[in-house]
Amino acid sequence: MDSLLLYFSMAMTALAASTVLGLIGLKGFMVWIDLKRAEIGNAMTSTTPTVGQRIDVADLKERVRRLEAIAAGVDI
């Protein structure tokens, strides 16, 4: 009878410990998801590019145009 009580208490302790660890992991995951949602929300609110970003994009487009011309064999 004593061994049965010992095994039952060990099983209940293991179940309680795994439940607590699972809840802690779930809470951490929910906080991480909220953080990622906030990052996405901040990224979506700042959609207007700055002047520097526009200049960089225009420079990259010019480089791509030149590379495409070189690949096509057209002299610029």
PDB file of N, CA, C and O in Angstrom:
ATOM      1  N   MET A   1       0.810  -1.184   0.000  1.00  0.00           N
ATOM      2  CA  MET A   1       0.000   0.000   0.000  1.00  0.00           C
ATOM      3  C   MET A   1       0.859   1.256   0.000  1.00  0.00           C
ATOM      4  O   MET A   1       0.526   2.249  -0.647  1.00  0.00           O
ATOM      5  N   ASP A   2       1.977   1.202   0.738  1.00  0.00           N
ATOM      6  CA  ASP A   2       2.857   2.367   0.797  1.00  0.00           C
ATOM      7  C   ASP A   2       3.482   2.657  -0.562  1.00  0.00           C
ATOM      8  O   ASP A   2       3.631   3.818  -0.944  1.00  0.00           O
ATOM      9  N   SER A   3       3.847   1.609  -1.291  1.00  0.00           N
ATOM     10  CA  SER A   3       4.459   1.832  -2.592  1.00  0.00           C
ATOM     11  C   SER A   3       3.449   2.410  -3.587  1.00  0.00           C
ATOM     12  O   SER A   3       3.809   3.209  -4.451  1.00  0.00           O
ATOM     13  N   LEU A   4       2.198   2.006  -3.460  1.00  0.00           N
ATOM     14  CA  LEU A   4       1.157   2.538  -4.322  1.00  0.00           C
ATOM     15  C   LEU A   4       0.972   4.036  -4.072  1.00  0.00           C
ATOM     16  O   LEU A   4       0.822   4.811  -5.016  1.00  0.00           O
ATOM     17  N   LEU A   5       0.985   4.434  -2.817  1.00  0.00           N
ATOM     18  CA  LEU A   5       0.868   5.843  -2.456  1.00  0.00           C
ATOM     19  C   LEU A   5       2.090   6.626  -2.934  1.00  0.00           C
ATOM     20  O   LEU A   5       1.960   7.769  -3.374  1.00  0.00           O
ATOM     21  N   LEU A   6       3.253   6.030  -2.852  1.00  0.00           N
ATOM     22  CA  LEU A   6       4.480   6.667  -3.323  1.00  0.00           C
ATOM     23  C   LEU A   6       4.429   6.883  -4.834  1.00  0.00           C
ATOM     24  O   LEU A   6       4.753   7.967  -5.319  1.00  0.00           O
ATOM     25  N   TYR A   7       4.021   5.853  -5.580  1.00  0.00           N
ATOM     26  CA  TYR A   7       3.931   5.982  -7.036  1.00  0.00           C
ATOM     27  C   TYR A   7       2.873   7.001  -7.453  1.00  0.00           C
ATOM     28  O   TYR A   7       3.066   7.759  -8.404  1.00  0.00           O
ATOM     29  N   PHE A   8       1.766   7.009  -6.736  1.00  0.00           N
ATOM     30  CA  PHE A   8       0.707   7.976  -7.039  1.00  0.00           C
ATOM     31  C   PHE A   8       1.176   9.404  -6.773  1.00  0.00           C
ATOM     32  O   PHE A   8       0.919  10.302  -7.575  1.00  0.00           O
ATOM     33  N   SER A   9       1.851   9.614  -5.669  1.00  0.00           N
ATOM     34  CA  SER A   9       2.334  10.967  -5.358  1.00  0.00           C
ATOM     35  C   SER A   9       3.425  11.399  -6.342  1.00  0.00           C
ATOM     36  O   SER A   9       3.491  12.573  -6.706  1.00  0.00           O
ATOM     37  N   MET A  10       4.269  10.482  -6.771  1.00  0.00           N
ATOM     38  CA  MET A  10       5.294  10.817  -7.765  1.00  0.00           C
ATOM     39  C   MET A  10       4.644  11.166  -9.098  1.00  0.00           C
ATOM     40  O   MET A  10       5.080  12.096  -9.776  1.00  0.00           O
ATOM     41  N   ALA A  11       3.603  10.423  -9.479  1.00  0.00           N
ATOM     42  CA  ALA A  11       2.911  10.709 -10.733  1.00  0.00           C
ATOM     43  C   ALA A  11       2.212  12.061 -10.672  1.00  0.00           C
ATOM     44  O   ALA A  11       2.252  12.815 -11.645  1.00  0.00           O
ATOM     45  N   MET A  12       1.582  12.379  -9.564  1.00  0.00           N
ATOM     46  CA  MET A  12       0.898  13.654  -9.423  1.00  0.00           C
ATOM     47  C   MET A  12       1.902  14.813  -9.412  1.00  0.00           C
ATOM     48  O   MET A  12       1.626  15.879  -9.964  1.00  0.00           O
ATOM     49  N   THR A  13       3.045  14.610  -8.796  1.00  0.00           N
ATOM     50  CA  THR A  13       4.091  15.640  -8.783  1.00  0.00           C
ATOM     51  C   THR A  13       4.624  15.873 -10.189  1.00  0.00           C
ATOM     52  O   THR A  13       4.821  17.018 -10.596  1.00  0.00           O
ATOM     53  N   ALA A  14       4.858  14.806 -10.928  1.00  0.00           N
ATOM     54  CA  ALA A  14       5.330  14.934 -12.305  1.00  0.00           C
ATOM     55  C   ALA A  14       4.291  15.621 -13.178  1.00  0.00           C
ATOM     56  O   ALA A  14       4.638  16.453 -14.017  1.00  0.00           O
ATOM     57  N   LEU A  15       3.023  15.283 -12.989  1.00  0.00           N
ATOM     58  CA  LEU A  15       1.952  15.914 -13.746  1.00  0.00           C
ATOM     59  C   LEU A  15       1.860  17.406 -13.424  1.00  0.00           C
ATOM     60  O   LEU A  15       1.708  18.230 -14.326  1.00  0.00           O
ATOM     61  N   ALA A  16       1.952  17.748 -12.151  1.00  0.00           N
ATOM     62  CA  ALA A  16       1.898  19.159 -11.751  1.00  0.00           C
ATOM     63  C   ALA A  16       3.091  19.927 -12.306  1.00  0.00           C
ATOM     64  O   ALA A  16       2.936  21.051 -12.784  1.00  0.00           O
ATOM     65  N   ALA A  17       4.270  19.334 -12.248  1.00  0.00           N
ATOM     66  CA  ALA A  17       5.470  19.997 -12.761  1.00  0.00           C
ATOM     67  C   ALA A  17       5.388  20.206 -14.266  1.00  0.00           C
ATOM     68  O   ALA A  17       5.742  21.274 -14.765  1.00  0.00           O
ATOM     69  N   SER A  18       4.925  19.199 -14.990  1.00  0.00           N
ATOM     70  CA  SER A  18       4.819  19.356 -16.447  1.00  0.00           C
ATOM     71  C   SER A  18       3.731  20.371 -16.809  1.00  0.00           C
ATOM     72  O   SER A  18       3.857  21.074 -17.811  1.00  0.00           O
ATOM     73  N   THR A  19       2.675  20.455 -16.013  1.00  0.00           N
ATOM     74  CA  THR A  19       1.634  21.453 -16.247  1.00  0.00           C
ATOM     75  C   THR A  19       2.167  22.855 -16.032  1.00  0.00           C
ATOM     76  O   THR A  19       1.912  23.751 -16.837  1.00  0.00           O
ATOM     77  N   VAL A  20       2.906  23.048 -14.952  1.00  0.00           N
ATOM     78  CA  VAL A  20       3.486  24.365 -14.665  1.00  0.00           C
ATOM     79  C   VAL A  20       4.467  24.762 -15.760  1.00  0.00           C
ATOM     80  O   VAL A  20       4.448  25.901 -16.227  1.00  0.00           O
ATOM     81  N   LEU A  21       5.318  23.839 -16.170  1.00  0.00           N
ATOM     82  CA  LEU A  21       6.286  24.144 -17.232  1.00  0.00           C
ATOM     83  C   LEU A  21       5.584  24.443 -18.551  1.00  0.00           C
ATOM     84  O   LEU A  21       6.006  25.329 -19.295  1.00  0.00           O
ATOM     85  N   GLY A  22       4.529  23.716 -18.837  1.00  0.00           N
ATOM     86  CA  GLY A  22       3.760  23.979 -20.050  1.00  0.00           C
ATOM     87  C   GLY A  22       3.105  25.347 -20.027  1.00  0.00           C
ATOM     88  O   GLY A  22       3.107  26.050 -21.038  1.00  0.00           O
ATOM     89  N   LEU A  23       2.547  25.734 -18.895  1.00  0.00           N
ATOM     90  CA  LEU A  23       1.918  27.052 -18.780  1.00  0.00           C
ATOM     91  C   LEU A  23       2.945  28.181 -18.887  1.00  0.00           C
ATOM     92  O   LEU A  23       2.674  29.221 -19.487  1.00  0.00           O
ATOM     93  N   ILE A  24       4.121  27.967 -18.301  1.00  0.00           N
ATOM     94  CA  ILE A  24       5.185  28.969 -18.413  1.00  0.00           C
ATOM     95  C   ILE A  24       5.620  29.108 -19.872  1.00  0.00           C
ATOM     96  O   ILE A  24       5.812  30.221 -20.362  1.00  0.00           O
ATOM     97  N   GLY A  25       5.774  27.986 -20.558  1.00  0.00           N
ATOM     98  CA  GLY A  25       6.139  28.026 -21.975  1.00  0.00           C
ATOM     99  C   GLY A  25       5.070  28.692 -22.819  1.00  0.00           C
ATOM    100  O   GLY A  25       5.386  29.451 -23.736  1.00  0.00           O
ATOM    101  N   LEU A  26       3.816  28.421 -22.524  1.00  0.00           N
ATOM    102  CA  LEU A  26       2.714  29.038 -23.262  1.00  0.00           C
ATOM    103  C   LEU A  26       2.690  30.544 -23.048  1.00  0.00           C
ATOM    104  O   LEU A  26       2.478  31.305 -23.993  1.00  0.00           O
ATOM    105  N   LYS A  27       2.907  30.973 -21.819  1.00  0.00           N
ATOM    106  CA  LYS A  27       2.923  32.414 -21.521  1.00  0.00           C
ATOM    107  C   LYS A  27       4.089  33.086 -22.258  1.00  0.00           C
ATOM    108  O   LYS A  27       3.920  34.168 -22.822  1.00  0.00           O
ATOM    109  N   GLY A  28       5.243  32.467 -22.257  1.00  0.00           N
ATOM    110  CA  GLY A  28       6.388  33.013 -22.981  1.00  0.00           C
ATOM    111  C   GLY A  28       6.129  33.099 -24.473  1.00  0.00           C
ATOM    112  O   GLY A  28       6.516  34.075 -25.117  1.00  0.00           O
ATOM    113  N   PHE A  29       5.482  32.096 -25.023  1.00  0.00           N
ATOM    114  CA  PHE A  29       5.163  32.100 -26.443  1.00  0.00           C
ATOM    115  C   PHE A  29       4.172  33.211 -26.781  1.00  0.00           C
ATOM    116  O   PHE A  29       4.313  33.878 -27.806  1.00  0.00           O
ATOM    117  N   MET A  30       3.169  33.414 -25.922  1.00  0.00           N
ATOM    118  CA  MET A  30       2.187  34.469 -26.161  1.00  0.00           C
ATOM    119  C   MET A  30       2.838  35.853 -26.092  1.00  0.00           C
ATOM    120  O   MET A  30       2.491  36.739 -26.873  1.00  0.00           O
ATOM    121  N   VAL A  31       3.771  36.041 -25.169  1.00  0.00           N
ATOM    122  CA  VAL A  31       4.485  37.314 -25.080  1.00  0.00           C
ATOM    123  C   VAL A  31       5.325  37.523 -26.333  1.00  0.00           C
ATOM    124  O   VAL A  31       5.395  38.641 -26.843  1.00  0.00           O
ATOM    125  N   TRP A  32       5.963  36.473 -26.839  1.00  0.00           N
ATOM    126  CA  TRP A  32       6.773  36.576 -28.053  1.00  0.00           C
ATOM    127  C   TRP A  32       5.900  36.929 -29.257  1.00  0.00           C
ATOM    128  O   TRP A  32       6.285  37.752 -30.088  1.00  0.00           O
ATOM    129  N   ILE A  33       4.729  36.307 -29.346  1.00  0.00           N
ATOM    130  CA  ILE A  33       3.804  36.612 -30.438  1.00  0.00           C
ATOM    131  C   ILE A  33       3.348  38.067 -30.360  1.00  0.00           C
ATOM    132  O   ILE A  33       3.271  38.741 -31.388  1.00  0.00           O
ATOM    133  N   ASP A  34       3.047  38.562 -29.161  1.00  0.00           N
ATOM    134  CA  ASP A  34       2.656  39.965 -29.006  1.00  0.00           C
ATOM    135  C   ASP A  34       3.785  40.895 -29.425  1.00  0.00           C
ATOM    136  O   ASP A  34       3.540  41.935 -30.036  1.00  0.00           O
ATOM    137  N   LEU A  35       5.021  40.527 -29.100  1.00  0.00           N
ATOM    138  CA  LEU A  35       6.174  41.334 -29.503  1.00  0.00           C
ATOM    139  C   LEU A  35       6.287  41.392 -31.022  1.00  0.00           C
ATOM    140  O   LEU A  35       6.516  42.462 -31.586  1.00  0.00           O
ATOM    141  N   LYS A  36       6.131  40.259 -31.683  1.00  0.00           N
ATOM    142  CA  LYS A  36       6.216  40.225 -33.145  1.00  0.00           C
ATOM    143  C   LYS A  36       5.072  41.014 -33.778  1.00  0.00           C
ATOM    144  O   LYS A  36       5.272  41.676 -34.796  1.00  0.00           O
ATOM    145  N   ARG A  37       3.881  40.952 -33.192  1.00  0.00           N
ATOM    146  CA  ARG A  37       2.763  41.742 -33.708  1.00  0.00           C
ATOM    147  C   ARG A  37       3.049  43.231 -33.577  1.00  0.00           C
ATOM    148  O   ARG A  37       2.724  44.013 -34.470  1.00  0.00           O
ATOM    149  N   ALA A  38       3.656  43.620 -32.462  1.00  0.00           N
ATOM    150  CA  ALA A  38       3.997  45.029 -32.265  1.00  0.00           C
ATOM    151  C   ALA A  38       5.059  45.467 -33.269  1.00  0.00           C
ATOM    152  O   ALA A  38       4.986  46.578 -33.795  1.00  0.00           O
ATOM    153  N   GLU A  39       6.038  44.618 -33.541  1.00  0.00           N
ATOM    154  CA  GLU A  39       7.069  44.951 -34.526  1.00  0.00           C
ATOM    155  C   GLU A  39       6.456  45.112 -35.912  1.00  0.00           C
ATOM    156  O   GLU A  39       6.812  46.033 -36.647  1.00  0.00           O
ATOM    157  N   ILE A  40       5.548  44.231 -36.267  1.00  0.00           N
ATOM    158  CA  ILE A  40       4.887  44.332 -37.571  1.00  0.00           C
ATOM    159  C   ILE A  40       4.036  45.589 -37.638  1.00  0.00           C
ATOM    160  O   ILE A  40       4.005  46.267 -38.665  1.00  0.00           O
ATOM    161  N   GLY A  41       3.345  45.904 -36.547  1.00  0.00           N
ATOM    162  CA  GLY A  41       2.530  47.110 -36.506  1.00  0.00           C
ATOM    163  C   GLY A  41       3.358  48.363 -36.653  1.00  0.00           C
ATOM    164  O   GLY A  41       2.948  49.303 -37.335  1.00  0.00           O
ATOM    165  N   ASN A  42       4.521  48.391 -36.021  1.00  0.00           N
ATOM    166  CA  ASN A  42       5.404  49.554 -36.148  1.00  0.00           C
ATOM    167  C   ASN A  42       5.973  49.666 -37.557  1.00  0.00           C
ATOM    168  O   ASN A  42       6.153  50.771 -38.070  1.00  0.00           O
ATOM    169  N   ALA A  43       6.253  48.544 -38.174  1.00  0.00           N
ATOM    170  CA  ALA A  43       6.794  48.564 -39.530  1.00  0.00           C
ATOM    171  C   ALA A  43       5.746  49.047 -40.525  1.00  0.00           C
ATOM    172  O   ALA A  43       6.082  49.701 -41.512  1.00  0.00           O
ATOM    173  N   MET A  44       4.491  48.731 -40.275  1.00  0.00           N
ATOM    174  CA  MET A  44       3.432  49.118 -41.209  1.00  0.00           C
ATOM    175  C   MET A  44       3.058  50.592 -41.068  1.00  0.00           C
ATOM    176  O   MET A  44       2.580  51.197 -42.028  1.00  0.00           O
ATOM    177  N   THR A  45       3.268  51.175 -39.897  1.00  0.00           N
ATOM    178  CA  THR A  45       2.884  52.567 -39.714  1.00  0.00           C
ATOM    179  C   THR A  45       3.869  53.514 -40.378  1.00  0.00           C
ATOM    180  O   THR A  45       3.487  54.621 -40.757  1.00  0.00           O
ATOM    181  N   SER A  46       5.107  53.116 -40.528  1.00  0.00           N
ATOM    182  CA  SER A  46       6.102  53.981 -41.148  1.00  0.00           C
ATOM    183  C   SER A  46       6.334  53.561 -42.602  1.00  0.00           C
ATOM    184  O   SER A  46       7.415  53.088 -42.954  1.00  0.00           O
ATOM    185  N   THR A  47       5.312  53.737 -43.437  1.00  0.00           N
ATOM    186  CA  THR A  47       5.421  53.298 -44.829  1.00  0.00           C
ATOM    187  C   THR A  47       5.981  54.385 -45.737  1.00  0.00           C
ATOM    188  O   THR A  47       6.436  54.075 -46.838  1.00  0.00           O
ATOM    189  N   THR A  48       5.965  55.641 -45.318  1.00  0.00           N
ATOM    190  CA  THR A  48       6.490  56.699 -46.171  1.00  0.00           C
ATOM    191  C   THR A  48       8.011  56.711 -46.065  1.00  0.00           C
ATOM    192  O   THR A  48       8.558  56.893 -44.977  1.00  0.00           O
ATOM    193  N   PRO A  49       8.693  56.518 -47.191  1.00  0.00           N
ATOM    194  CA  PRO A  49      10.155  56.493 -47.134  1.00  0.00           C
ATOM    195  C   PRO A  49      10.718  57.902 -46.968  1.00  0.00           C
ATOM    196  O   PRO A  49      10.117  58.890 -47.389  1.00  0.00           O
ATOM    197  N   THR A  50      11.871  57.959 -46.351  1.00  0.00           N
ATOM    198  CA  THR A  50      12.542  59.240 -46.184  1.00  0.00           C
ATOM    199  C   THR A  50      13.232  59.617 -47.488  1.00  0.00           C
ATOM    200  O   THR A  50      13.306  58.819 -48.422  1.00  0.00           O
ATOM    201  N   VAL A  51      13.733  60.844 -47.535  1.00  0.00           N
ATOM    202  CA  VAL A  51      14.403  61.327 -48.744  1.00  0.00           C
ATOM    203  C   VAL A  51      15.638  60.480 -49.033  1.00  0.00           C
ATOM    204  O   VAL A  51      15.906  60.143 -50.186  1.00  0.00           O
ATOM    205  N   GLY A  52      16.375  60.143 -48.009  1.00  0.00           N
ATOM    206  CA  GLY A  52      17.567  59.316 -48.193  1.00  0.00           C
ATOM    207  C   GLY A  52      17.242  57.958 -48.757  1.00  0.00           C
ATOM    208  O   GLY A  52      17.973  57.438 -49.600  1.00  0.00           O
ATOM    209  N   GLN A  53      16.145  57.373 -48.295  1.00  0.00           N
ATOM    210  CA  GLN A  53      15.737  56.070 -48.816  1.00  0.00           C
ATOM    211  C   GLN A  53      15.314  56.170 -50.272  1.00  0.00           C
ATOM    212  O   GLN A  53      15.592  55.270 -51.064  1.00  0.00           O
ATOM    213  N   ARG A  54      14.642  57.259 -50.630  1.00  0.00           N
ATOM    214  CA  ARG A  54      14.230  57.437 -52.028  1.00  0.00           C
ATOM    215  C   ARG A  54      15.447  57.587 -52.936  1.00  0.00           C
ATOM    216  O   ARG A  54      15.469  57.055 -54.046  1.00  0.00           O
ATOM    217  N   ILE A  55      16.453  58.311 -52.464  1.00  0.00           N
ATOM    218  CA  ILE A  55      17.673  58.482 -53.254  1.00  0.00           C
ATOM    219  C   ILE A  55      18.367  57.137 -53.434  1.00  0.00           C
ATOM    220  O   ILE A  55      18.853  56.822 -54.521  1.00  0.00           O
ATOM    221  N   ASP A  56      18.411  56.337 -52.354  1.00  0.00           N
ATOM    222  CA  ASP A  56      19.038  55.019 -52.445  1.00  0.00           C
ATOM    223  C   ASP A  56      18.299  54.127 -53.435  1.00  0.00           C
ATOM    224  O   ASP A  56      18.928  53.419 -54.222  1.00  0.00           O
ATOM    225  N   VAL A  57      16.987  54.157 -53.402  1.00  0.00           N
ATOM    226  CA  VAL A  57      16.198  53.333 -54.324  1.00  0.00           C
ATOM    227  C   VAL A  57      16.418  53.789 -55.760  1.00  0.00           C
ATOM    228  O   VAL A  57      16.552  52.958 -56.658  1.00  0.00           O
ATOM    229  N   ALA A  58      16.456  55.097 -55.986  1.00  0.00           N
ATOM    230  CA  ALA A  58      16.687  55.607 -57.339  1.00  0.00           C
ATOM    231  C   ALA A  58      18.075  55.198 -57.829  1.00  0.00           C
ATOM    232  O   ALA A  58      18.243  54.845 -58.996  1.00  0.00           O
ATOM    233  N   ASP A  59      19.064  55.244 -56.946  1.00  0.00           N
ATOM    234  CA  ASP A  59      20.421  54.832 -57.316  1.00  0.00           C
ATOM    235  C   ASP A  59      20.452  53.347 -57.668  1.00  0.00           C
ATOM    236  O   ASP A  59      21.095  52.957 -58.643  1.00  0.00           O
ATOM    237  N   LEU A  60      19.777  52.534 -56.900  1.00  0.00           N
ATOM    238  CA  LEU A  60      19.741  51.101 -57.193  1.00  0.00           C
ATOM    239  C   LEU A  60      19.029  50.814 -58.507  1.00  0.00           C
ATOM    240  O   LEU A  60      19.448  49.936 -59.261  1.00  0.00           O
ATOM    241  N   LYS A  61      17.956  51.545 -58.785  1.00  0.00           N
ATOM    242  CA  LYS A  61      17.254  51.349 -60.057  1.00  0.00           C
ATOM    243  C   LYS A  61      18.153  51.727 -61.228  1.00  0.00           C
ATOM    244  O   LYS A  61      18.145  51.053 -62.257  1.00  0.00           O
ATOM    245  N   GLU A  62      18.918  52.787 -61.082  1.00  0.00           N
ATOM    246  CA  GLU A  62      19.842  53.199 -62.141  1.00  0.00           C
ATOM    247  C   GLU A  62      20.917  52.132 -62.367  1.00  0.00           C
ATOM    248  O   GLU A  62      21.271  51.834 -63.507  1.00  0.00           O
ATOM    249  N   ARG A  63      21.428  51.564 -61.282  1.00  0.00           N
ATOM    250  CA  ARG A  63      22.433  50.513 -61.414  1.00  0.00           C
ATOM    251  C   ARG A  63      21.858  49.284 -62.121  1.00  0.00           C
ATOM    252  O   ARG A  63      22.506  48.683 -62.978  1.00  0.00           O
ATOM    253  N   VAL A  64      20.642  48.928 -61.748  1.00  0.00           N
ATOM    254  CA  VAL A  64      20.003  47.774 -62.397  1.00  0.00           C
ATOM    255  C   VAL A  64      19.795  48.054 -63.871  1.00  0.00           C
ATOM    256  O   VAL A  64      20.006  47.168 -64.699  1.00  0.00           O
ATOM    257  N   ARG A  65      19.381  49.273 -64.221  1.00  0.00           N
ATOM    258  CA  ARG A  65      19.178  49.623 -65.624  1.00  0.00           C
ATOM    259  C   ARG A  65      20.490  49.511 -66.398  1.00  0.00           C
ATOM    260  O   ARG A  65      20.512  49.013 -67.524  1.00  0.00           O
ATOM    261  N   ARG A  66      21.579  49.974 -65.793  1.00  0.00           N
ATOM    262  CA  ARG A  66      22.884  49.879 -66.456  1.00  0.00           C
ATOM    263  C   ARG A  66      23.315  48.425 -66.632  1.00  0.00           C
ATOM    264  O   ARG A  66      23.820  48.046 -67.688  1.00  0.00           O
ATOM    265  N   LEU A  67      23.115  47.620 -65.603  1.00  0.00           N
ATOM    266  CA  LEU A  67      23.490  46.207 -65.691  1.00  0.00           C
ATOM    267  C   LEU A  67      22.662  45.477 -66.739  1.00  0.00           C
ATOM    268  O   LEU A  67      23.179  44.618 -67.454  1.00  0.00           O
ATOM    269  N   GLU A  68      21.383  45.813 -66.832  1.00  0.00           N
ATOM    270  CA  GLU A  68      20.544  45.191 -67.847  1.00  0.00           C
ATOM    271  C   GLU A  68      20.993  45.605 -69.236  1.00  0.00           C
ATOM    272  O   GLU A  68      20.956  44.798 -70.165  1.00  0.00           O
ATOM    273  N   ALA A  69      21.417  46.855 -69.391  1.00  0.00           N
ATOM    274  CA  ALA A  69      21.911  47.331 -70.679  1.00  0.00           C
ATOM    275  C   ALA A  69      23.211  46.614 -71.047  1.00  0.00           C
ATOM    276  O   ALA A  69      23.414  46.245 -72.203  1.00  0.00           O
ATOM    277  N   ILE A  70      24.079  46.420 -70.071  1.00  0.00           N
ATOM    278  CA  ILE A  70      25.333  45.693 -70.316  1.00  0.00           C
ATOM    279  C   ILE A  70      25.018  44.254 -70.705  1.00  0.00           C
ATOM    280  O   ILE A  70      25.633  43.716 -71.625  1.00  0.00           O
ATOM    281  N   ALA A  71      24.070  43.626 -70.019  1.00  0.00           N
ATOM    282  CA  ALA A  71      23.727  42.234 -70.334  1.00  0.00           C
ATOM    283  C   ALA A  71      23.093  42.120 -71.723  1.00  0.00           C
ATOM    284  O   ALA A  71      23.261  41.105 -72.399  1.00  0.00           O
ATOM    285  N   ALA A  72      22.361  43.163 -72.151  1.00  0.00           N
ATOM    286  CA  ALA A  72      21.736  43.126 -73.453  1.00  0.00           C
ATOM    287  C   ALA A  72      22.719  43.513 -74.559  1.00  0.00           C
ATOM    288  O   ALA A  72      22.425  43.349 -75.743  1.00  0.00           O
ATOM    289  N   GLY A  73      23.872  44.020 -74.171  1.00  0.00           N
ATOM    290  CA  GLY A  73      24.873  44.411 -75.157  1.00  0.00           C
ATOM    291  C   GLY A  73      24.659  45.802 -75.715  1.00  0.00           C
ATOM    292  O   GLY A  73      25.198  46.124 -76.774  1.00  0.00           O
ATOM    293  N   VAL A  74      23.889  46.637 -75.036  1.00  0.00           N
ATOM    294  CA  VAL A  74      23.647  47.986 -75.485  1.00  0.00           C
ATOM    295  C   VAL A  74      24.680  48.884 -74.848  1.00  0.00           C
ATOM    296  O   VAL A  74      24.965  48.779 -73.656  1.00  0.00           O
ATOM    297  N   ASP A  75      25.243  49.778 -75.663  1.00  0.00           N
ATOM    298  CA  ASP A  75      26.229  50.725 -75.152  1.00  0.00           C
ATOM    299  C   ASP A  75      25.526  51.961 -74.616  1.00  0.00           C
ATOM    300  O   ASP A  75      24.744  52.592 -75.327  1.00  0.00           O
ATOM    301  N   ILE A  76      25.797  52.305 -73.378  1.00  0.00           N
ATOM    302  CA  ILE A  76      25.154  53.456 -72.748  1.00  0.00           C
ATOM    303  C   ILE A  76      25.975  54.703 -72.973  1.00  0.00           C
ATOM    304  O   ILE A  76      25.596  55.782 -72.517  1.00  0.00           O
TER     305      ILE A  76
END
